[in-house]
Each structure stands twice: as structure tokens, then as C-alpha cells.
């Protein structure tokens, strides 16, 4: 034992001896017991051994060592040593934090992938959580792919570059199917879309803008990587039992969403282009316990001949409601419009509005009406009645469909205006919107508006005007 260490021990013993005289009875008793039975230098040696062996995590020993020996700095903050995070998570982890704004967060449940089948060859899927700046690493275990935790719109999976993965990803061809199975038992189908080689730092493979799957073949270091993408297979989902078919105005369940198409508008925007706008108004409500990202919902329009028309974000802005964007919180309901471009000369008795979310899908049948179909409607106004309190105007009549296509009438097809540009409130309607009038059919109607303050007033239904006088 060095002379310096012996001197330090003697100084501590001397200090203890002085402090014992002024100590409280309880603290004096504790100090005397320890001093009498165990020399202080031996106590220090025991504590040192305890620290070396990790025993100081015991509450009393840790407290006594700090309070009895290092009492010179009672405000000292102790910082625990963090353990390294391996980035691997248990498949039972069911939620991730999604940032909505600077001050608000939500917890979104995830249906974690557990396996993937590519042309008959199956792989176990292991989730991997990658922090900002972290490394997305492949599994060296044969027959295992790694899923980038949290990618649920564009599922991103990483495969080790070995004798089974590389030939499979190099040979997959158009028409080949990729089936992803999740923890809840859902099977999500994709079909081969593209194969390309990208640099290791290309972040476009991780984007979450449209439903698809991205398979990455891991490379060495900064070497370019083979990337295979698959599109969400709508046709395969259409044949599944998760599909529901309903009529316009009828609510339908699509996984944890409830959707109802409330109307549709044929809009001849630019005849020279050869296309018209077709706008579907709908209501969507989240019936689950967590928020839903609206970008994970996809839309499609299909005519009687099987032609498919893609969702058009620009056209959607011309509808009665705004396009659906952002999150739908649990229990919330939103009105939105989905826009499409269809040929001006399209002849189809109906259109199917297809809404897909996850592995569930709804087909909403809408009677198709272009400008010619609307022109075939004969509208009659038979009575205009003012309420006794002079607040309401009720208009009654009938609509007769003289054409060979169904006529659809929504709230947007009816208005009451005056020459000063005022548009008066529609208070009630019978029957409820939408009105669907089959070929050769006639329906009676009754609509009530706020009584116009000026005359004349013009009642419009399907662009057929009726001038009203003598209301006051």
C-alpha cells in the first residue's frame, strides 16, 4: 500500500473522529458500529471490490457508498450508462409513432408482415427498426427477409445477396405474383412491376406515396443494388372474400373504414381534349381505435367493358368537396371528392367506384350519366308553396327519364337563385339524394328552400330553369 494512500486513509479517520462528536444519535450509532467492527480502509477496499463486481446496483449499497463517502457533492447528477440498441424488434411490437405536427403525435397500429412468397418460394420476414442515420441490414439467416419497420404503404424488404435470393429476384417476370402475409393473417397480393439497379444512397425506394412492394437485394458497401418493385394487385383483391359490392348512397365497411358514395358529377371541362371529368363525392369515417393515413387508400373507376380509369389528384380539386388528404382520426368523418378522367363518348350503363384499403375493398355501383343522359330527363314543376311564416319555399314536381341510360340527380344539380347572385339554402328534400331514375321511369320530388328575399327567383334542376314570381 503506497504512502499517499495511507495518508489519505488517516485523514479520513481523523475527519470521522471529529465529526462523531457533533453527529446525531442515529448517525453516530451507525458510524460507531462500522468504525468499531470494520476499519475504514478495509471498508473502502470492500466497496471497491463491490463496484468492480457490479454489486453496487443493490439499492442500499449504492446509496450508502454515495452518502457516506462522496457526501462532499450532494447535488451531483448520476447518469446511467445506456445499453446499445441492436435495431431488432420483437414481431409482437404493434405500434409506431407517427408525427402529425410539431405538437401532436398519434399511435398507429401496424399489421406486421410475417412471411413473403415469391413464385412459390417462401421467406420468413423479420422486422427491423432503423433509427435516423442507422443501417438497414440484411439477415444472414437463409430463407429470411428483413422488413423496414413502419413501411406499410410501400412495403420495403431487404434480402441477403445469396444463392437463393439473387436468382429469384433476377428471374421474376411480368405477371409473376408476390404475396405478403401479415400477423393478422391477411394476404396482400402484388404483381411484378419493374427491376432496376440503383445506387445504395437512392432514397426513392423508401417513399410511401402509393401502394406497392419494394424488394432490395443487399450489396456490399456502396455497391449498386438490385431493386424489384411490385404493384398492388387489384384484380386479385377483387376476387377475394374481403370485397363488398353496394349501391350509391349505401355505406360499406372497408377494413376499419366506413365509406359511402353520396353522388357523382359528369363535368365537360374541355371538349377538345376528348376527355371529361367524373367526380365522385363520398363520405369516409374511421371506425377503428387509431388514425388512418389517407394516402394508404386507393381509388379506381371501372366501366362496363372493364376499362379502368386512374384516380386524378388534379381533377379531384374540381369537386363539391376537397380531395382526401392527411390523417383521419379515430371516429372522425370527412367528406371528400375523388376525380377521374373518362372519354367524352363513353357509353356505359354504370360505373364502379372501387375503394381499396389494406386487403379490403369495396365496389360502389353508380349509374352513369353524361351530358346526353341529363338532357334526356323531362323535368316538371307542378307547385310552389310559401310557408305561413314566410320563411320557406317548397317546390314539387316530377322527373321523367326518356332516355336509355339511368339519370342521376344530386344536391349539386338543384339550386335556387336570384338575379343579384344570391344562392338560397336547400333545407329538405324528398326523396333523399341521390335520385336515381332508370330508363322510362318517373319519380316525384319535393324540395324546400329558404324563401328568396327578391324576385324573380330561378329554380334550376339538371340545368333546366324555372322562373318564379309572386312569392311575396
Buried (B, 14 or more C-beta within 10 A) or exposed (E): EEEEEEEEBEEBBEEBEEEEEEBEEEEBEBBEEBBEEEEBBEBBEEBEEBBEEEEBEEEEBBEBBBEBEEEEEEEEEEEEEEEEEEBEBEBEEEEBEBEEEEEEEBEBBBBBBBBBBBEEEEBBBBBBBBEEEEEBBBBEEEBBBBBBBBBBBBBBBBBBBBEEBBEBBEEBEEEBBBBBBBBEEBBBBBBBBEBEEBEEEEEEBBEBEEBBBBBBBBBEEEEEBBBBBBBBBBEBBBEEEBBBEBBBBBBBEBBBBBBBBBBBBBBEEEEEEEBBBBBBBBBBBBBBEBBBBBBBBBBBBBBEEEEEBEBBEEBBEBBBBEBBEEBBBBEEEBBBBBBBBBBBEBEBBBBBBBBBBBBBBBBBBBBBBBEEBBEBBEBBBEEBEBEEEEEBBBBBBBBBBEBEBBBBBBBBBBBBBBEEEEEBEBBEBEEEBBBBBBBEEEBEBBBBBBBBEEEEBBBBBBEBEBEBEEBE
